[in-house]
């Protein structure tokens, strides 16, 4: 219930505006939230004299426009920072390509010492004895290709006998 001659303004931060303008006001308690054995008042806006209602609303609109412009400026600043980061990254990529070459694929593999070790180990390892290269630690053993190894486990007839041992 709003008293006669008063108006309820349900806008955010109107209490600050009323203080700034020097207008008498009362915070509008519109309900209570109950939780944790307490009743907390729900405050939505302010109650002011009817003659000040229009002035407070106009001032609130002006403040909201200023807030919106400020937020837009912040968003623009963040967007410009992201664009700057992108452009700096592109300049770095361009400089690296200029220094080290722009060819792809093979040149990368030639300069990478780890891929070179793998290739050298494959070239040095004989075609049938990949286990010797794997023992040196240069090449991983591909167990899927070695069907005679039974996936790294000994097959049932590994000792040469054809009996089924269980």
C-alpha positions as CSV (number, residue, x, y, z in Angstrom):
1,X,0.0,0.0,0.0
2,X,1.2,3.4,-1.0
3,X,0.1,6.4,1.0
4,X,-1.9,9.2,-0.6
5,X,0.3,11.8,-2.3
6,X,3.1,9.4,-2.7
7,X,4.4,7.3,-5.7
8,X,6.2,4.0,-5.8
9,X,9.1,4.0,-8.3
10,X,10.3,0.4,-9.0
11,X,13.6,1.2,-10.6
12,X,17.1,0.2,-9.6
13,X,19.4,2.6,-7.7
14,X,16.7,5.2,-7.3
15,X,17.7,5.6,-3.6
16,X,21.1,7.0,-4.7
17,X,19.4,9.4,-7.1
18,X,17.1,10.6,-4.3
19,X,20.0,11.2,-2.0
20,X,21.9,13.0,-4.7
21,X,18.9,15.3,-5.5
22,X,18.1,15.8,-1.8
23,X,14.6,14.4,-2.1
24,X,12.9,12.7,0.9
25,X,12.2,9.0,0.2
26,X,11.6,5.7,1.8
27,X,12.7,2.3,0.5
28,X,9.8,0.2,-0.6
29,X,9.6,-3.1,1.2
30,X,7.4,-5.3,-1.0
31,X,7.8,-8.6,0.7
32,X,10.0,-10.9,2.8
33,X,12.2,-13.9,1.9
34,X,12.4,-16.6,4.6
35,X,15.5,-18.7,4.9
36,X,17.9,-19.9,7.5
37,X,15.5,-19.0,10.2
38,X,15.4,-15.4,9.2
39,X,13.1,-13.0,7.4
40,X,14.9,-10.8,5.0
41,X,13.0,-7.8,3.5
42,X,12.7,-7.6,-0.3
43,X,13.2,-3.9,-1.3
44,X,12.1,-2.9,-4.8
45,X,12.5,0.8,-5.5
46,X,11.5,3.8,-3.4
47,X,8.4,5.7,-2.4
48,X,8.6,9.5,-3.0
49,X,6.2,12.4,-3.1
50,X,4.1,12.5,-6.3
51,X,5.6,16.0,-7.2
52,X,9.1,14.5,-7.3
53,X,8.3,11.3,-9.2
54,X,8.8,12.7,-12.7
55,X,12.2,14.3,-11.6
56,X,13.5,11.1,-10.2
57,X,12.4,9.1,-13.3
58,X,14.1,11.6,-15.6
59,X,17.3,11.5,-13.5
60,X,17.2,7.7,-13.5
61,X,16.9,7.6,-17.3
62,X,19.9,10.0,-17.6
63,X,21.9,7.8,-15.2
64,X,21.0,4.6,-17.2
65,X,22.1,6.2,-20.4
66,X,25.5,7.2,-18.8
67,X,25.8,3.6,-17.5
68,X,25.0,2.1,-20.9
69,X,27.6,4.4,-22.6
70,X,30.2,3.4,-20.0
71,X,29.5,-0.3,-20.4
72,X,29.6,0.1,-24.2
73,X,33.0,1.8,-23.8
74,X,34.3,-1.1,-21.7
75,X,33.1,-3.7,-24.3
76,X,34.7,-1.7,-27.1
77,X,38.0,-1.5,-25.1
78,X,37.9,-5.3,-24.6
79,X,37.1,-5.9,-28.3
80,X,40.0,-3.6,-29.4
81,X,42.3,-5.5,-27.1
82,X,41.3,-8.8,-28.7
83,X,41.8,-7.4,-32.2
84,X,45.2,-6.1,-31.1
85,X,46.1,-9.5,-29.7
86,X,45.1,-11.2,-33.0
87,X,47.1,-8.7,-35.1
88,X,50.2,-9.1,-33.0
89,X,49.9,-12.9,-33.3
90,X,49.6,-12.6,-37.1
91,X,52.7,-10.4,-37.2
92,X,54.6,-12.9,-35.1
93,X,53.5,-15.7,-37.5
94,X,54.5,-13.6,-40.5
95,X,57.9,-12.9,-38.9
96,X,58.5,-16.6,-38.0
97,X,57.6,-17.7,-41.5
98,X,60.0,-15.1,-43.0
99,X,62.8,-16.3,-40.8
100,X,62.3,-20.0,-41.0
101,X,60.5,-20.5,-44.3
102,X,56.9,-20.7,-45.3
103,X,57.0,-24.3,-46.7
104,X,54.9,-26.7,-44.7
105,X,55.0,-30.4,-43.9
106,X,58.4,-31.8,-44.8
107,X,60.4,-28.9,-43.6
108,X,58.8,-29.0,-40.2
109,X,59.6,-32.7,-39.9
110,X,63.2,-32.2,-41.0
111,X,63.8,-29.6,-38.3
112,X,62.0,-31.6,-35.5
113,X,64.7,-33.6,-33.8
114,X,62.2,-36.1,-32.4
115,X,60.7,-37.1,-35.8
116,X,64.3,-37.4,-37.1
117,X,65.2,-39.9,-34.4
118,X,62.2,-42.0,-35.3
119,X,63.0,-42.0,-39.0
120,X,66.7,-42.8,-38.4
121,X,65.7,-45.7,-36.2
122,X,63.3,-47.1,-38.8
123,X,65.9,-46.8,-41.5
124,X,68.6,-48.5,-39.4
125,X,66.4,-51.3,-38.1
126,X,66.2,-54.3,-40.4
127,X,62.8,-55.0,-41.9
128,X,62.3,-58.3,-40.0
129,X,63.8,-57.3,-36.6
130,X,61.8,-54.4,-35.3
131,X,62.2,-55.8,-31.8
132,X,65.9,-54.9,-31.7
133,X,65.1,-51.3,-32.6
134,X,62.4,-51.2,-30.0
135,X,64.8,-52.6,-27.4
136,X,67.1,-49.6,-28.0
137,X,64.1,-47.3,-27.3
138,X,64.1,-45.6,-30.7
139,X,61.0,-47.2,-32.1
140,X,57.8,-48.3,-30.5
141,X,56.9,-51.9,-31.1
142,X,53.7,-52.3,-33.2
143,X,52.1,-55.4,-31.7
144,X,49.2,-55.3,-34.1
145,X,51.4,-56.2,-37.0
146,X,53.2,-59.0,-35.2
147,X,50.5,-61.7,-35.2
148,X,53.1,-64.4,-34.4
149,X,53.7,-62.7,-31.0
150,X,50.1,-63.1,-29.9
151,X,49.9,-59.5,-28.7
152,X,52.9,-59.8,-26.5
153,X,51.8,-63.0,-24.7
154,X,53.0,-66.4,-25.4
155,X,50.7,-68.5,-27.5
156,X,49.4,-71.8,-26.2
157,X,51.8,-73.9,-28.2
158,X,54.9,-71.7,-27.5
159,X,56.9,-74.7,-26.1
160,X,56.4,-76.6,-29.4
161,X,53.9,-79.1,-28.1
162,X,50.4,-79.3,-29.6
163,X,48.8,-80.3,-26.3
164,X,46.2,-78.1,-24.7
165,X,47.6,-77.2,-21.3
166,X,45.1,-75.9,-18.7
